[in-house]
Amino acid sequence: MNADRPVTRICGAGPTGALLAILLQRRGQRVELYESRADPREKPAESGRSINLALADRGIHALRLAGVFQDLEKTLLPMRGRLIHHAGGDATLQPYGQRRGELIYSISRHRLNQCLLDVAARQAGVTIHFEHRFEAAEFGAGVALIRDLRRDRLIRVPMQPMLAADGAGSLMRRGMCAAKLIEARETDLEHGYKELSIPAAAAGGYRMAADALHIWPRGEFMLIALPNEDGSFTATLFLAKHGATSFESLTERIAIERFFSRHFPDAAALMPNCVAEFQTHPVGFLGTVSAAPWAHLGTAAVIGDAAHAMVPFHGQGMNCCFEDCVEFDACMGRNSSWERVFGEFFALRKPNTDAVAEMALDNYLEMRERVADPKFQLQQALALELERRFPQRFIPRYSMVMFHHDIPYRAALERGAVQAQLLAELTAGAAASLADVDFERAEREIRARLAPIN
Ligand SMILES: Cc1cc2nc3c(=O)[nH]c(=O)nc-3n(C[C@H](O)[C@H](O)[C@H](O)COP(=O)(O)OP(=O)(O)OC[C@H]3O[C@@H](n4cnc5c(N)ncnc54)[C@H](O)[C@@H]3O)c2cc1C
């Protein structure tokens, strides 16, 4: 690799930073990647943020473009729908999609990180500095201050540019904000989450269907579970942080036991350690980050969660970050200066990341409440039927987001609003099954209100 190649610096080697490093070096850059943690390839997974993630079409598309997907494919666990565990104990499957390949996949966060870093580290011209924490920036001088944590030494590196993929709590974003170079808002959700586990069966294998994302919707709170490769599931309880039934109020063993046996008796039977885990696992914070713009001149920029973290209820945060990387790479191909790259990237991407953040919040209500509502279930069934009849014009919003990387998030949000109104109108009144729906009217309305999708 030619030492004269331009150097780009990235802080944060999570999913965004690692994928970006791979794409940047393909564009002829030398990449210096600074990551505050130790090399995750040398140790088992830390508990912390979700153990597994839902990977969908947008993420897969990006991983394919970067040549990483084939290394991960064999570890993916397909999930074909939501398996809803109702309060009465029965369970129903709501398929995610209906076309071939309309699945989402459970993937281990640790394995994904390891794989991305492996590929990044193999690229000539990519150097990864683990245990190096970005601490501050002198924007006027174009210098970043990075602490080498092994030697406890502060080093000064030129930015020109520094791309910050340092996650939702981004120090770069906060620094740019404090220097009044950008504006940013961090909005915490009133709910937090705790991870719990459903172990594999004693004889090995899964204790529930492994090809679904399990949801126990309970109105004000919910439990979900995604399968892991070893036969276990990782469950996540989403619950208010404060209030009558909350992480704050549930402290006594007896109250926690009562909470699980009252609201999740079937799940609790599969979670022998749920009370101990509830008492010892930390409460994770959830929130939305909104920033504008995302860069200062050609010196520094934020990308991924650092620019637009969202709540996890659409399973899109990382998928969206991967899409960022693809879009950023395309902007590099079209522009000759960093300032222009950053400008175009922000202009193209911001409407879409705002849209998916909004849909992610909306999906929380859908998952914890609406999925159990018969009217919602009818509308879901109708949405799939309309997609079968008018595939060029009507695609359920969930499918547009999860299975169509060619449909921008903003378009999914806008078309989704029209479709939701249409579904409400077509199922208004006494409609109780698809047989009650007036499909001639549906066709007229769809042709009038929804342009064909290109
Ligand atoms: C509970 C939960 C469930 C989720 N489920 C899904 C899902 O199913 N599907 C999905 O697509 N998304 C999901 N997400 C979102 C997803 O985790 C994020 O969108 C994604 O991890 C963002 O990647 P990132 O690289 O931008 O940031 P991060 O993953 O936060 O990575 C940032 C990296 O920067 C490093 N770093 C931080 N500060 C510094 C610093 N000062 N200097 C140097 N390095 C630093 C960190 O150590 C880390 O390695 C979920 C999130 C949560 C909280």
The ligand as an SDF file (V2000), in Angstrom:
LIG
                    3D

 53 58  0  0  0  0  0  0  0  0999 V2000
  -31.1250   -3.2210   23.1550 C   0  0  0  0  0  0  0  0  0  0  0  0
  -30.7340   -2.9140   21.7620 C   0  0  0  0  0  0  0  0  0  0  0  0
  -31.1170   -3.7640   20.7430 C   0  0  0  0  0  0  0  0  0  0  0  0
  -30.7780   -3.4730   19.4220 C   0  0  0  0  0  0  0  0  0  0  0  0
  -31.2050   -4.3260   18.4390 N   0  0  0  0  0  0  0  0  0  0  0  0
  -30.9290   -4.0340   17.1600 C   0  0  0  0  0  0  0  0  0  0  0  0
  -31.3730   -4.9090   16.1270 C   0  0  0  0  0  0  0  0  0  0  0  0
  -32.0090   -5.9310   16.3780 O   0  0  0  0  0  0  0  0  0  0  0  0
  -31.0600   -4.5910   14.8260 N   0  0  0  0  0  0  0  0  0  0  0  0
  -30.3760   -3.4590   14.5140 C   0  0  0  0  0  0  0  0  0  0  0  0
  -30.1520   -3.2060   13.3230 O   0  0  0  0  0  0  0  0  0  0  0  0
  -29.9290   -2.6150   15.4820 N   0  0  0  0  0  0  0  0  0  0  0  0
  -30.1930   -2.8770   16.7890 C   0  0  0  0  0  0  0  0  0  0  0  0
  -29.7420   -2.0580   17.7690 N   0  0  0  0  0  0  0  0  0  0  0  0
  -28.9900   -0.8430   17.3820 C   0  0  0  0  0  0  0  0  0  0  0  0
  -27.5190   -1.1350   17.1430 C   0  0  0  0  0  0  0  0  0  0  0  0
  -26.9740   -1.7300   18.2910 O   0  0  0  0  0  0  0  0  0  0  0  0
  -26.7840    0.1570   16.8230 C   0  0  0  0  0  0  0  0  0  0  0  0
  -27.4710    0.9000   15.8440 O   0  0  0  0  0  0  0  0  0  0  0  0
  -25.3740   -0.1170   16.3200 C   0  0  0  0  0  0  0  0  0  0  0  0
  -24.6410   -0.8650   17.2660 O   0  0  0  0  0  0  0  0  0  0  0  0
  -24.6440    1.2060   16.0550 C   0  0  0  0  0  0  0  0  0  0  0  0
  -23.3570    0.9450   15.5990 O   0  0  0  0  0  0  0  0  0  0  0  0
  -22.2240    2.0590   15.7450 P   0  0  0  0  0  0  0  0  0  0  0  0
  -20.9760    1.4070   15.2830 O   0  0  0  0  0  0  0  0  0  0  0  0
  -22.6440    3.3170   15.0970 O   0  0  0  0  0  0  0  0  0  0  0  0
  -22.1600    2.3480   17.3120 O   0  0  0  0  0  0  0  0  0  0  0  0
  -21.7430    1.3370   18.4650 P   0  0  0  0  0  0  0  0  0  0  0  0
  -22.2410   -0.0230   18.2110 O   0  0  0  0  0  0  0  0  0  0  0  0
  -22.1550    1.9990   19.7330 O   0  0  0  0  0  0  0  0  0  0  0  0
  -20.1570    1.2860   18.3850 O   0  0  0  0  0  0  0  0  0  0  0  0
  -19.3880    2.3900   18.7880 C   0  0  0  0  0  0  0  0  0  0  0  0
  -17.9660    1.9140   18.9840 C   0  0  0  0  0  0  0  0  0  0  0  0
  -17.1790    3.0480   19.3320 O   0  0  0  0  0  0  0  0  0  0  0  0
  -16.3920    2.7470   20.4770 C   0  0  0  0  0  0  0  0  0  0  0  0
  -16.2080    4.0200   21.1720 N   0  0  0  0  0  0  0  0  0  0  0  0
  -17.1260    4.7140   21.8940 C   0  0  0  0  0  0  0  0  0  0  0  0
  -16.5890    5.8550   22.3490 N   0  0  0  0  0  0  0  0  0  0  0  0
  -15.3170    5.8950   21.8810 C   0  0  0  0  0  0  0  0  0  0  0  0
  -14.2740    6.8350   22.0090 C   0  0  0  0  0  0  0  0  0  0  0  0
  -14.4270    7.9690   22.7120 N   0  0  0  0  0  0  0  0  0  0  0  0
  -13.0930    6.5750   21.4020 N   0  0  0  0  0  0  0  0  0  0  0  0
  -12.9160    5.4250   20.6730 C   0  0  0  0  0  0  0  0  0  0  0  0
  -13.8750    4.4880   20.5490 N   0  0  0  0  0  0  0  0  0  0  0  0
  -15.0700    4.7280   21.1340 C   0  0  0  0  0  0  0  0  0  0  0  0
  -17.2210    1.7390   21.2570 C   0  0  0  0  0  0  0  0  0  0  0  0
  -16.4090    0.9710   22.1070 O   0  0  0  0  0  0  0  0  0  0  0  0
  -17.8150    0.9240   20.1260 C   0  0  0  0  0  0  0  0  0  0  0  0
  -16.9640   -0.1090   19.7180 O   0  0  0  0  0  0  0  0  0  0  0  0
  -30.0330   -2.3210   19.1050 C   0  0  0  0  0  0  0  0  0  0  0  0
  -29.6300   -1.4580   20.1350 C   0  0  0  0  0  0  0  0  0  0  0  0
  -29.9830   -1.7480   21.4440 C   0  0  0  0  0  0  0  0  0  0  0  0
  -29.5520   -0.8050   22.5230 C   0  0  0  0  0  0  0  0  0  0  0  0
  1  2  1  0
  2  3  1  0
  2 52  2  0
  3  4  2  0
  4  5  1  0
  4 50  1  0
  5  6  2  0
  6  7  1  0
  6 13  1  0
  7  8  2  0
  7  9  1  0
  9 10  1  0
 10 11  2  0
 10 12  1  0
 12 13  2  0
 13 14  1  0
 14 15  1  0
 14 50  1  0
 15 16  1  0
 16 17  1  0
 16 18  1  0
 18 19  1  0
 18 20  1  0
 20 21  1  0
 20 22  1  0
 22 23  1  0
 23 24  1  0
 24 25  2  0
 24 26  1  0
 24 27  1  0
 27 28  1  0
 28 29  2  0
 28 30  1  0
 28 31  1  0
 31 32  1  0
 32 33  1  0
 33 34  1  0
 33 48  1  0
 34 35  1  0
 35 36  1  0
 35 46  1  0
 36 37  1  0
 36 45  1  0
 37 38  2  0
 38 39  1  0
 39 40  1  0
 39 45  2  0
 40 41  1  0
 40 42  2  0
 42 43  1  0
 43 44  2  0
 44 45  1  0
 46 47  1  0
 46 48  1  0
 48 49  1  0
 50 51  2  0
 51 52  1  0
 52 53  1  0
M  END
$$$$
